Amino acid sequence: MTSPPEVDVVIVGAGITGIAAAAQLQRVCPDKSYAVLEMRDSVGGTWDLFRYPGIRSDSDMYTLGFGFKPWVEPEAIASGASIKSYLAETAGQFGITERIRFGTRLESASWSSADNTWTLGVRDASGEDRMRCRFLYLATGYYSYRGGFNPALPGEESFEGRIVHPQEWPDDLDCRNRNVAVIGSGATAVTLIPSLADQAAKVTMVQRSPTYVYIAPTVDPEAEQLREEIGAEKAFHEIRLRNLHNQQETYRHARENPEEFKKLIFDAIDEVVGAEVREAHFTPDYEPWDQRVCVVPGGDLFRAIRDGAAEVVTGHIERVTPTGLTMRDGTEVAADLIVKATGLNVVMGGEATFEVDEEEVDLGRTWTYKGLGFSGVPNLVYGFGFVNSSWTLRIEIVNEFWCRVLRHMDETGAARVTPVPDGDTMPRLPYTPGVTSGYMQRAADRMPAQGDREPWVNPQNYAETVRLFETVDDGVLRYG
């Protein structure tokens, strides 16, 4: 038998995280050989998977885009197709595309301390295969690509129309002149509804409870002026720093002065649809940023409601009927099409299985090290971004730290690096602190715990994350 191919690093995933990791590895550790495994047939990750109408970023592209690849398009909130094109262009420009093994899913990863190597079980169109690497980077995101969260509703089988989930949007779906019920109140729902309202006869947003929704301007006059004065690429870096600061200040203000923050976003909604609609359907019973705040560029969702193309029904669904939905309070929602924008299924590591020295690893029973490593698991990094700010901002901090670790290992002659708890008892705190979103709550037992002290924490704050990642703390990491 021939030995499986071997590289220094395998990166799993070719979305924002994987492309960022590959680019940083090339810049800082050019001597490292690497390969990227991508289970789909194209780059993009989220932005290749989701094809529902109106799909767009929920963070501005000056911070969701890469620090090393300026976003030069005028739109700050970009369409899914634009983001996918940007990622494909970046991968091609930096020579990453040629390192990607498309149509290849990681199914298992087994670490051997005897030879300090990961052996990976992968599957592609030709069947099962193996490869080996010395370091594994999981750029797999945090949700399952096999399907979204799709809870069964009583009476679904009686519905005479079509029921779809946005994660599996059919290419042939025609919404023209149809009554559409969108179940959900998160980012997917508030994106879908104004897009569908342009073509459907009527769109009804059916939500169990309200979500905080923030109206953002479609055009940033300050950014536009700066782009004209110094050019798009130079302006990108200044706008990125400004937006980064603004995101952190907005989050801090929301947590410290929730009533002021509520008034700011409520006043903007009231100007479009009035206080009565806002109080009934867009006034949550939790505090801002307990769950992610949704962005509505230009207030398009509220304009669709104001103009009568969309409406909102808030309450519990009693059952699905042949012609729509019946709510618990007796309200009837007519529908020819039901869209279940009910969320994601959170998973770790792309649903692969992991072993260390022939012992299965339950990632949900480990501790996270700075939010990027798992206790007792050698030579592995998990790329997880911010949930209360742009994902990419944290990914680039993670990648800087990871490459410093790789260089430190080379300098010290270390073959492996393993996060090892210092022996003290710590309370098991949620991996994403302070986030009560349903998809995170449902996945709590599958995610590692963070501790109550450094470095066993996972701050969702830019300044704290930078400080936590400033040094390679080999007092806790164990080098072999």
C-alpha positions as CSV (number, residue, x, y, z in Angstrom):
1,M,0.0,0.0,0.0
2,T,1.2,3.5,-0.8
3,S,1.3,6.1,2.0
4,P,-1.4,8.8,2.0
5,P,-0.3,12.2,0.8
6,E,1.1,14.4,3.5
7,V,1.3,18.2,4.0
8,D,2.2,20.5,6.9
9,V,-1.3,22.0,7.2
10,V,-4.8,21.0,6.1
11,I,-7.4,23.7,6.1
12,V,-11.0,22.4,6.1
13,G,-13.3,24.8,4.3
14,A,-13.0,27.4,1.6
15,G,-15.3,30.1,2.8
16,I,-14.3,33.4,4.5
17,T,-12.4,31.6,7.3
18,G,-10.5,29.1,5.1
19,I,-9.4,31.7,2.6
20,A,-8.3,34.0,5.3
21,A,-6.3,31.2,7.0
22,A,-4.6,30.2,3.8
23,A,-3.6,33.8,3.0
24,Q,-2.2,34.4,6.4
25,L,-0.3,31.0,6.3
26,Q,1.3,31.9,3.0
27,R,2.4,35.4,4.2
28,V,3.8,34.4,7.5
29,C,4.9,30.8,7.1
30,P,5.7,30.5,3.4
31,D,7.7,27.4,4.0
32,K,4.7,25.4,5.1
33,S,3.0,23.1,2.6
34,Y,-0.8,23.1,2.8
35,A,-4.0,21.9,1.2
36,V,-7.6,23.1,1.5
37,L,-10.5,20.6,1.6
38,E,-13.8,21.9,0.4
39,M,-16.8,19.6,0.3
40,R,-18.7,21.8,-2.2
41,D,-17.7,22.4,-5.9
42,S,-16.9,26.1,-5.4
43,V,-15.4,28.6,-2.9
44,G,-17.7,30.7,-0.7
45,G,-19.0,28.6,2.1
46,T,-22.1,30.3,3.4
47,W,-22.2,32.5,0.3
48,D,-22.1,29.5,-2.0
49,L,-24.7,27.5,0.0
50,F,-27.4,30.1,0.5
51,R,-29.3,31.0,-2.6
52,Y,-32.6,32.4,-1.3
53,P,-33.9,35.7,-2.7
54,G,-32.2,38.8,-1.3
55,I,-29.4,36.9,0.4
56,R,-26.9,39.6,1.7
57,S,-24.4,40.3,4.4
58,D,-25.6,41.3,7.8
59,S,-22.3,43.1,8.5
60,D,-20.7,45.8,6.5
61,M,-18.1,44.6,4.0
62,Y,-15.4,46.9,5.3
63,T,-15.2,44.7,8.4
64,L,-16.7,41.4,7.0
65,G,-14.2,41.7,4.1
66,F,-10.5,40.9,4.5
67,G,-8.0,43.3,5.9
68,F,-5.5,42.2,3.2
69,K,-8.0,42.5,0.3
70,P,-9.8,45.8,0.2
71,W,-13.5,45.8,-0.5
72,V,-13.8,48.4,-3.3
73,E,-17.4,48.1,-4.3
74,P,-19.7,51.0,-3.3
75,E,-22.2,48.8,-1.3
76,A,-21.4,48.3,2.3
77,I,-24.1,45.7,2.7
78,A,-23.5,43.4,-0.2
79,S,-25.4,40.7,-2.0
80,G,-24.5,37.1,-1.5
81,A,-23.5,36.9,-5.2
82,S,-21.1,39.8,-4.8
83,I,-19.5,38.3,-1.7
84,K,-19.0,35.0,-3.4
85,S,-17.4,36.8,-6.4
86,Y,-15.1,38.7,-3.9
87,L,-14.1,35.4,-2.2
88,A,-13.4,33.7,-5.6
89,E,-11.3,36.6,-6.7
90,T,-9.3,36.7,-3.5
91,A,-8.6,32.9,-3.7
92,G,-7.5,33.3,-7.3
93,Q,-5.4,36.4,-6.7
94,F,-3.4,34.8,-3.8
95,G,-2.9,31.4,-5.4
96,I,-5.2,29.6,-3.0
97,T,-7.6,28.2,-5.6
98,E,-5.0,25.8,-6.9
99,R,-4.5,24.4,-3.4
100,I,-8.2,23.5,-2.9
101,R,-9.4,20.0,-3.3
102,F,-13.1,20.5,-4.2
103,G,-15.9,18.0,-3.6
104,T,-14.0,16.6,-0.7
105,R,-15.6,16.2,2.8
106,L,-13.6,15.6,6.0
107,E,-15.2,12.6,7.7
108,S,-12.7,11.7,10.4
109,A,-9.5,13.0,12.0
110,S,-7.2,10.8,14.1
111,W,-4.2,12.1,15.9
112,S,-1.2,9.9,16.7
113,S,1.3,11.1,19.4
114,A,3.7,8.5,18.2
115,D,4.4,10.3,15.0
116,N,2.8,13.7,15.8
117,T,0.5,13.5,12.8
118,W,-3.2,13.8,11.9
119,T,-4.6,11.1,9.6
120,L,-7.7,12.3,7.9
121,G,-10.4,10.2,6.4
122,V,-12.0,12.1,3.5
123,R,-14.6,11.3,0.9
124,D,-15.0,12.6,-2.6
125,A,-16.8,11.5,-5.8
126,S,-14.5,8.5,-6.2
127,G,-15.0,7.2,-2.7
128,E,-13.0,7.2,0.5
129,D,-9.4,8.4,0.8
130,R,-6.8,9.3,3.4
131,M,-4.3,12.1,3.8
132,R,-1.9,13.2,6.6
133,C,-0.9,16.5,8.1
134,R,1.0,17.9,11.0
135,F,-1.5,20.7,11.8
136,L,-5.3,20.8,11.2
137,Y,-7.3,24.1,10.8
138,L,-11.1,23.8,11.0
139,A,-12.6,26.5,8.9
140,T,-15.9,24.7,8.9
141,G,-18.1,27.5,10.4
142,Y,-20.6,26.6,13.0
143,Y,-23.7,25.1,11.3
144,S,-24.6,22.0,9.4
145,Y,-24.6,22.1,5.6
146,R,-26.7,19.0,5.6
147,G,-29.9,20.9,6.5
148,G,-31.3,23.7,8.6
149,F,-33.3,23.6,11.8
150,N,-36.7,22.5,10.5
151,P,-39.1,21.7,13.4
152,A,-42.2,19.8,12.3
153,L,-45.4,21.8,12.6
154,P,-48.8,20.1,13.3
155,G,-50.7,19.6,10.2
156,E,-47.9,20.1,7.7
157,E,-48.9,17.0,5.8
158,S,-52.3,18.6,5.0
159,F,-50.8,21.8,3.3
160,E,-51.8,22.0,-0.3
161,G,-48.9,24.3,-1.3
162,R,-45.2,24.0,-1.0
163,I,-43.0,24.2,2.2
164,V,-39.3,25.2,1.8
165,H,-36.4,26.0,4.1
166,P,-34.1,28.9,3.0
167,Q,-31.0,26.7,3.4
168,E,-32.4,24.5,0.6
169,W,-34.0,27.1,-1.7
170,P,-35.2,25.4,-4.9
171,D,-34.0,26.9,-8.2
172,D,-37.4,26.5,-9.7
173,L,-39.4,28.2,-7.0
174,D,-41.7,30.9,-8.5
175,C,-43.2,33.2,-5.9
176,R,-45.0,35.6,-8.3
177,N,-48.6,36.4,-7.4
178,R,-48.6,33.9,-4.5
179,N,-49.4,34.4,-0.8
180,V,-46.2,33.6,1.1
181,A,-45.9,33.0,4.8
182,V,-42.4,33.3,6.2
183,I,-42.0,31.7,9.6
184,G,-39.2,33.4,11.6
185,S,-37.9,36.7,12.8
186,G,-34.1,36.5,12.4
187,A,-31.7,37.7,9.8
188,T,-32.9,35.3,7.1
189,A,-36.6,36.3,7.5
190,V,-35.9,40.0,7.5
191,T,-33.8,39.6,4.4
192,L,-36.3,37.4,2.6
193,I,-39.5,39.3,3.2
194,P,-38.7,42.6,1.3
195,S,-37.2,40.6,-1.6
196,L,-40.3,38.3,-1.8
197,A,-42.6,41.3,-1.4
198,D,-41.4,42.6,-4.8
199,Q,-42.9,39.6,-6.6
200,A,-45.5,37.9,-4.3
201,A,-49.1,38.9,-4.0
202,K,-48.7,39.2,-0.2
203,V,-45.9,38.2,2.3
204,T,-46.7,37.6,5.9
205,M,-44.0,37.4,8.5
206,V,-45.1,34.9,11.2
207,Q,-43.0,35.2,14.3
208,R,-43.3,33.7,17.8
209,S,-41.7,36.8,19.4
210,P,-40.0,40.0,18.1
211,T,-36.3,40.5,17.3
212,Y,-34.4,43.8,17.6
213,V,-34.1,45.2,14.1
214,Y,-31.8,48.1,13.3
215,I,-32.3,50.3,10.2
216,A,-28.9,51.0,8.6
217,P,-28.4,53.6,5.8
218,T,-27.8,52.1,2.4
219,V,-25.2,54.7,1.6
220,D,-22.5,56.0,3.9
221,P,-21.8,59.6,2.9
222,E,-18.6,59.9,4.9
223,A,-17.2,56.7,3.3
224,E,-18.3,57.8,-0.2
225,Q,-16.5,61.2,0.2
226,L,-13.4,59.5,1.5
227,R,-13.3,57.1,-1.4
228,E,-13.5,60.1,-3.8
229,E,-10.7,61.9,-2.0
230,I,-8.1,59.2,-1.6
231,G,-9.3,56.2,-3.6
232,A,-11.3,53.1,-2.8
233,E,-8.3,51.0,-1.5
234,K,-6.8,53.6,0.8
235,A,-10.2,54.6,2.0
236,F,-11.0,50.9,2.9
237,H,-8.5,50.8,5.7
238,E,-9.7,54.0,7.3
239,I,-13.4,53.1,7.0
240,R,-12.6,49.6,8.4
241,L,-11.0,51.1,11.5
242,R,-13.9,53.5,11.9
243,N,-16.5,50.8,11.6
244,L,-14.6,48.5,13.9
245,H,-14.6,51.2,16.5
246,N,-18.3,52.1,15.9
247,Q,-19.3,48.4,16.2
248,Q,-17.6,48.0,19.6
249,E,-19.0,51.3,20.9
250,T,-22.5,50.5,19.7
251,Y,-22.4,47.1,21.4
252,R,-21.0,48.6,24.7
253,H,-23.6,51.4,24.6
254,A,-26.4,48.8,24.0
255,R,-25.3,46.7,27.0
256,E,-24.6,49.6,29.4
257,N,-27.5,51.8,28.3
258,P,-30.2,49.5,26.9
259,E,-33.1,52.0,27.1
260,E,-31.1,54.6,25.1
261,F,-30.2,52.0,22.5
262,K,-33.8,50.8,22.3
263,K,-35.1,54.4,21.8
264,L,-32.5,54.9,19.0
265,I,-33.7,51.9,16.9
266,F,-37.4,52.2,17.9
267,D,-37.6,55.9,16.8
268,A,-36.3,55.0,13.3
269,I,-38.8,52.2,13.0
270,D,-41.7,54.4,14.2
271,E,-40.9,56.9,11.4
272,V,-41.6,54.3,8.8
273,V,-44.5,52.1,10.2
274,G,-45.6,54.0,13.3
275,A,-45.4,53.2,17.0
276,E,-48.4,50.9,17.0
277,V,-46.9,48.4,14.6
278,R,-43.5,48.6,16.2
279,E,-44.9,48.1,19.7
280,A,-46.9,45.1,18.6
281,H,-44.3,43.3,16.4
282,F,-40.8,44.8,16.9
283,T,-40.4,45.3,20.7
284,P,-38.6,42.3,22.1
285,D,-39.0,41.2,25.7
286,Y,-35.2,40.7,26.1
287,E,-32.3,43.1,26.2
288,P,-30.4,44.3,23.1
289,W,-27.6,41.9,22.1
290,D,-28.8,39.0,24.3
291,Q,-29.4,37.8,20.8
292,R,-28.0,39.2,17.6
293,V,-29.4,42.5,16.3
294,C,-30.7,42.2,12.7
295,V,-29.8,44.9,10.2
296,V,-32.3,46.2,7.6
297,P,-30.5,48.4,5.0
298,G,-32.6,51.4,4.1
299,G,-35.5,50.0,6.1
300,D,-36.7,47.9,3.2
301,L,-38.6,45.5,5.5
302,F,-40.5,48.3,7.1
303,R,-41.2,50.0,3.8
304,A,-42.7,46.7,2.5
305,I,-45.0,46.7,5.6
306,R,-45.9,50.3,5.3
307,D,-46.8,49.9,1.6
308,G,-49.0,46.9,2.3
309,A,-46.8,44.3,0.4
310,A,-46.0,42.6,3.7
311,E,-47.6,42.2,7.1
312,V,-46.5,40.8,10.5
313,V,-48.4,38.3,12.7
314,T,-46.9,37.7,16.2
315,G,-47.9,34.7,18.2
316,H,-47.8,30.9,18.4
317,I,-48.8,28.7,15.4
318,E,-51.6,26.3,16.3
319,R,-51.3,24.3,13.1
320,V,-50.8,24.2,9.4
321,T,-54.0,24.0,7.4
322,P,-54.5,23.1,3.7
323,T,-54.6,26.8,2.9
324,G,-52.1,28.3,5.3
325,L,-51.7,28.7,9.1
326,T,-54.0,29.0,12.1
327,M,-52.6,30.9,15.0
328,R,-53.3,30.0,18.7
329,D,-55.4,33.2,19.0
330,G,-57.5,32.2,16.0
331,T,-55.8,34.4,13.4
332,E,-55.8,32.8,9.9
333,V,-52.8,33.3,7.6
334,A,-53.5,32.5,4.0
335,A,-50.6,31.0,2.2
336,D,-49.8,29.2,-1.1
337,L,-46.1,28.9,0.0
338,I,-44.6,28.5,3.5
339,V,-41.0,29.4,4.1
340,K,-39.6,28.0,7.3
341,A,-36.9,30.5,8.2
342,T,-36.5,28.7,11.5
343,G,-32.7,28.8,11.8
344,L,-29.6,26.6,11.7
345,N,-28.3,23.4,13.2
346,V,-25.1,24.2,15.0
347,V,-22.3,21.7,14.7
348,M,-18.6,21.7,15.5
349,G,-15.9,20.7,13.1
350,G,-18.1,20.1,10.0
351,E,-19.6,17.0,11.6
352,A,-16.4,15.0,11.4
353,T,-15.4,12.6,14.1
354,F,-12.1,13.1,16.1
355,E,-9.7,10.8,17.9
356,V,-6.6,11.4,19.9
357,D,-4.4,8.3,20.3
358,E,-7.4,6.1,19.5
359,E,-9.6,7.8,22.1
360,E,-12.7,9.4,20.7
361,V,-13.0,13.1,21.5
362,D,-16.3,14.6,22.5
363,L,-15.8,18.3,21.7
364,G,-18.7,19.2,23.8
365,R,-16.8,17.9,26.9
366,T,-13.7,19.9,26.2
367,W,-12.6,23.4,27.3
368,T,-12.0,26.0,24.7
369,Y,-8.5,27.6,24.7
370,K,-9.0,31.3,23.7
371,G,-12.0,30.2,21.7
372,L,-9.7,28.5,19.1
373,G,-8.4,25.3,20.6
374,F,-9.9,22.3,22.4
375,S,-8.3,21.0,25.6
376,G,-6.3,17.8,25.1
377,V,-6.4,18.0,21.3
378,P,-3.0,18.7,19.7
379,N,-2.1,20.7,16.7
380,L,-5.7,21.9,15.9
381,V,-7.2,25.3,15.5
382,Y,-10.9,26.1,15.1
383,G,-11.7,29.3,13.3
384,F,-14.7,30.9,15.0
385,G,-15.5,34.6,14.5
386,F,-17.5,37.2,16.4
387,V,-21.2,36.8,16.9
388,N,-21.8,40.4,18.0
389,S,-19.6,42.0,15.4
390,S,-18.2,41.1,12.0
391,W,-17.1,37.5,11.8
392,T,-13.9,38.2,9.9
393,L,-12.5,40.6,12.5
394,R,-11.9,37.8,15.0
395,I,-10.8,35.3,12.4
396,E,-7.9,37.5,11.4
397,I,-6.8,37.8,15.1
398,V,-7.1,34.0,15.4
399,N,-5.0,33.6,12.2
400,E,-2.2,35.9,13.4
401,F,-2.0,34.1,16.7
402,W,-2.0,30.7,15.0
403,C,0.9,31.6,12.7
404,R,2.8,32.9,15.6
405,V,2.4,29.6,17.3
406,L,3.6,27.8,14.2
407,R,6.7,29.9,14.0
408,H,7.3,29.5,17.8
409,M,7.1,25.8,17.4
410,D,9.7,25.9,14.6
411,E,12.0,28.1,16.7
412,T,11.8,25.8,19.7
413,G,11.8,22.5,17.8
414,A,8.4,21.5,19.1
415,A,6.4,18.9,17.1
416,R,3.1,19.4,18.8
417,V,1.2,21.9,20.9
418,T,-1.7,21.0,23.1
419,P,-3.9,23.2,25.3
420,V,-3.8,21.6,28.8
421,P,-5.9,23.0,31.7
422,D,-3.8,23.9,34.7
423,G,-5.6,21.6,37.0
424,D,-7.8,24.1,38.8
425,T,-11.6,23.6,38.8
426,M,-13.4,26.1,36.7
427,P,-17.2,26.6,36.1
428,R,-18.3,25.4,32.7
429,L,-19.5,28.6,31.0
430,P,-21.1,28.8,27.5
431,Y,-18.8,29.0,24.5
432,T,-20.4,32.2,23.3
433,P,-20.9,34.3,26.4
434,G,-24.1,36.3,26.9
435,V,-25.7,34.9,23.7
436,T,-29.2,33.4,24.2
437,S,-30.1,32.8,20.6
438,G,-32.1,29.6,20.1
439,Y,-29.6,28.0,17.7
440,M,-26.8,28.5,20.3
441,Q,-29.0,27.2,23.2
442,R,-29.9,24.1,21.2
443,A,-26.2,23.3,20.6
444,A,-25.0,24.0,24.1
445,D,-24.1,20.3,24.9
446,R,-22.2,20.0,21.6
447,M,-19.9,23.0,22.1
448,P,-16.9,23.2,24.3
449,A,-17.1,25.2,27.5
450,Q,-15.2,28.4,28.3
451,G,-13.7,28.9,31.7
452,D,-13.9,31.9,34.0
453,R,-10.3,33.0,33.6
454,E,-7.7,33.4,30.9
455,P,-6.7,31.8,28.7
456,W,-9.8,29.5,28.9
457,V,-12.2,32.2,27.8
458,N,-13.7,33.2,24.5
459,P,-14.4,37.0,24.6
460,Q,-16.8,38.4,22.0
461,N,-15.1,41.8,22.2
462,Y,-12.5,43.0,19.8
463,A,-10.3,44.8,22.3
464,E,-10.4,41.9,24.8
465,T,-9.7,39.4,22.0
466,V,-6.6,41.3,20.8
467,R,-5.3,41.5,24.3
468,L,-5.9,37.8,25.0
469,F,-4.1,36.9,21.8
470,E,-1.1,39.2,22.2
471,T,1.3,36.5,23.5
472,V,2.0,32.8,22.8
473,D,1.4,31.6,26.4
474,D,3.5,28.5,26.6
475,G,2.9,28.4,30.3
476,V,-0.4,26.8,29.6
477,L,0.1,25.3,26.1
478,R,2.2,22.1,26.3
479,Y,4.8,21.7,23.7
480,G,6.0,18.3,22.8
